[in-house]
Amino acid sequence: MAKRKYEFDEQKLARFKKEGRGEGHGIDYKPWLTIQDVPSNGRSSRIPSSKIPREHHLLSDNERGIFLLLDWSDNVVDVREQFPLDRDITRKIANEMGVVHPMDPKTRTDIVMTTDFLIDIRVGNKTIEIARSVKSKTDIDNPRTIEKQEIERRYWELKNIDWRMFIDTDIPKKRVENLRLLYEMKSFDGLVVPYPDYWQDICTRLMAALNTVHRVQVKKLIKELEFTQGLKAEDIIAAIRHLGANKVITFDLDIPFSTNVFISSTKQVSSVTPMRNIA
């Protein structure tokens, strides 16, 4: 198998541009960088959005955490990850700052800088764009990283777009871990079932029980459904995660999910339909 080349030269940058990288909105958006374009230490991931039917390319655990928070927010309309900045503008900014423009260390080609997330959010009756960068605490101890972030900040300032940098200590880790747990069960596709509509049946029965009390401890609900319905505990938990991922039920996302947490219904049983994969 040929070794993947991660260097950037003018020919590669031109190819990315021709492919439409960094263009489009919603399902048509193509990130400038994908997980195949950069070296990985196993922390990159592709995650389907609950808002836009496409997979998002996240290059670090920190990016994945911020993406899950953004995708969960009702105010977020669209998230464009690895968004490219106009190289002519970033070169000019770097020159004004008296710093070297980011370049490929092997080819010495000025790279196209990217912002981790360009986000469309709903504010009242309009939609606005905001830009967000994600770094680790160790990153910002590096003066060169700060120089690059300042280029990025000035770039978005010129465009009158709000830009902020998050560091890993800003990320609510318990909430992100809960969202990861939910998103893993956002769809039941691919799971072996004993009969058609099995998960629809489980979800309907679970919601029928929950809607009689509206709020209940998970372990109490499991005990009841095991006794009255003959359901398996692991299937009940899977259904709870699925319904939570699709905001049919809710629980406190800032405490670790366990059978000790309390869940509440947000919809009536008639509206419950298991979601399918969007990819």
N, C-alpha and C positions, 0 to 999 in steps of 0.2 A: 504494500500500500504506500503510495507516494506521500511524503511528508508535506503537510499543509504549510504554505508560505503566508506569513502574517505581515510581511513588509508592505509598505505603501510607496508607490511611485506615481508619477503623473499619469501613466497609462492606466493604472488601477483606479485612480481617482476618476479619470474620465469614464471608465467602464461603469463605475458605481453611479455616476451622474446619468449615463445613458440608460441604465436599468431603472431609473426613476427613484433611486434611494433618497429618502428624506422628503418625498413629495406625497401629496394626497392627504385625505382626511378619512377618519373612520376605517372601514374595512379596506379601503384602497391605499392606506398609508403603508409605506415601506421604510423601516428604520434604516438609517445610514449604516449602522453596524449591526450584524446579527451575531449569535453566539458562535457561528462558524468562522467569523472574521477576526477574532481576537483569541490569544492564548487563554486557556481555561485551567483553573486548578480544581475544577469540579463544582464550583459555586455558581455557575451560570445556569439559567433555566428558561424555559418557554412556558408561559402561563396564558390560558385562554381568559379573555375578559368577559365579565357578566354584562357589559354594555355594548361592546363592539365585537362582532363575530370574526375575530382573528386572534392569533397567538401573539403575545408580546415577548420580546427578547430582553431578558434581564441579565446583566453581566456580573452581578454580585448578590450576596445575601441582603445587603443593605438596599439595593435597588428593588429586589423582590419584596422586601418588607414595605417600602414606601409605595410600591405599585399596589399591593393588596389593600393598603389603607385608602389609596386614591380610588381604586375600583369599587370599594365598598361604599364610599361616600355618595349620598344621593345628589349632591350638588355637582359632582364631576360628570361631564358629558362625554369627554374623550381624552385619551392619554396617548401622546406620541412620544415614544421612547427613542433614545439615541438620535436626537434631532440635530441635523447639521447646521453649523453657522457659516455664513458667507465668508469665505477665506480672504477676500479682498479687504473686508471690514476688520476681521481679526488681525490681519497683518498690519493694517494702519494703526489699530489700537496698540499692538505690541510695540510698534515703532515709536508711538507717542509716549509710551511708558518707558522706553529705553530697555526693553527686555527682548530676548530671543523668542521668536514665534515657535510654538511646538512643532517638532519635526520628527520624522522617522529616524531612529538612531543609525540605521544601516544605509538607507538610501539618501539621507540628508534632505529629503523632500518635505516641505512644509505640509503638515497634515491638515485635514478638515476637522476642526474642533467640533465637539458635539455637546449638547446639554442633555443631561440624563432624561428629563421629562419636560415636554411642552404640553400644558394641560388646558383644556377648555372647561371652564366652570360656569355654572349658572348663577347669576347674581340678580335677583329680582326677575325682571322680564327680559334680561339680556344675557348674552354669553360673552365672557372675556377670556383672554389667554393669560396664563401665568407660567413662569419657567422655574424649575427646581433642579438643583444639583445635589448629589448625595455623595458624601465622603466619610471615611472612617476617622476617628480621632487621631490615629497615627499619621494619616495622610496630611492633616493640616499642620503637623509639626515640621513638614518639609517646605522650606521657603519657595521652592519651585512650584509646588502645588498651589500655594497662595497666589503666585504670579498668574498662573493659568486661570484660577478662579476669578481674579480681578479682571482679566481680559473678558471672561464670560459675563461678569457683572456689568461691565461698561458696555458690552455689546447689547444686552437687553435694555439697558438704560437708554441707549440711543433709539431703541424701538418703542420706548414708553411701555415696556412690559415688566411687570413685577417679577423680580428674580430673588430667590433666596437659596442658601446652602443649608442642607441638613447634614448632621453628623450622626453616627450610629447611636450615640447616647441620647439623641432626640427621639429615637424610634421606640414606641411602647411595645416592648418585646412580648409581653403576655398577650396583648391584643393581636399582634401579628401571628403568634403561634396558634392562637385560636382560629384566626382567619385561614391559615394554612390548613388546619385540620378540617375546616368546613369545606374549603375549595376542593380538597381531595375527593369529597363525596358530592360535588355539585351535580354530577350526573351518575346514573346507575348503569350507563352503557358498559357492556363488556362483562358484567357480573352474571354468573350462572344462576338461573332461577328455576324453581320446581314447576312453574306454570306461567303462562302469559299474564301480564299485568300484576305480577306478584308484588312488586314494589309499590304500585298504585294501591293495592289492597292494604299493604302494611301501613302506608302513609295515611290512608283514609281511616283505618281503625285507630291509629295513633291520635289523629286529630279529633276524631269523635270523642275519644276519652279525654283529651286535653281541653276540648271546648266545653266540657261540663264543669270544669273547675277553673279554666283560664290560666292558672299558674300552679305548678306542681314541681316537686323535687324529682329529678330524673330517676333515682333509684326507686322511688315510690311508684312512678309511672311504669317502670320496668316490671316491678313485682305484680302490679295490677294486670298488665297485659299478658304476662306469663301465665297468671292464674286464670284469668277470664277468657283470654283469646288463644292461649297455647303458643304465643309467639316466642321466638328465641331472643335472648337478651342482646346478642351481638347484632341482630337484624333491627331491633328497636333503636339501638344506638346509631346504626348506620342511617336509619330513617331520620332520626333527630338531627344528625349532622347534615343530611341532604336538605331537610326543610329549613334548617338554620342558614345554610348557604344561600338558599333562595328567598330568605327573609319571610318565610311563612311562620316561623317561630323565632323567638328571641331569647337570649340569656346575656348575662353580664360578660362582655368580652374582655374585661380587664382582670378577670380571675381565671385561673386554669380550668379548662373544661374537665369535669369528672361527673360521676353519678351523684355527687353531692350538690351540684348546682341546681338552681330553679329555672325552669323554662316557662315561657308564656306564649300564647297563641296571638298571632297578628291577623289571621284570616280564618274564615269559616271553612268547615270541612269540604263543602261543595266546590271550593276554589282551588283545592290542592291537586296539582298535576306535576308528577316528577319531570324535571327538566332534562333535556337531552344535550349531548355535546354540541358545541357551536362550531368546532373546528371542521 
